[in-house]
Amino acid sequence: MNNTKAPLRDEVRQLAEDAFHCKLISGYGDGPDINEFQIVYQGKPRHLPLDQARLFLVNLLNKIQQQ
């Protein structure tokens, strides 16, 4: 993995951990591709590029903060 992706992967991993503890997702982890991240949402695993995974998780966490 190149150095520019490492901080993004770390941020996505932290967002996923936060979403998991809020029970918004039921699992997460590295995807099959080095540039992907897996998020289990509503019982279905989703393999997303890191930037899309970050956006997905940020939006998910923002929804509960607005309630």
Secondary structure, 3 states (H helix, E strand, C coil): CCCCHHHHHHHHHHHHHHHHHCCCCCEEEECCCCCEEEEEECCEEEEEEHHHHHHHHHHHHHHHHHC
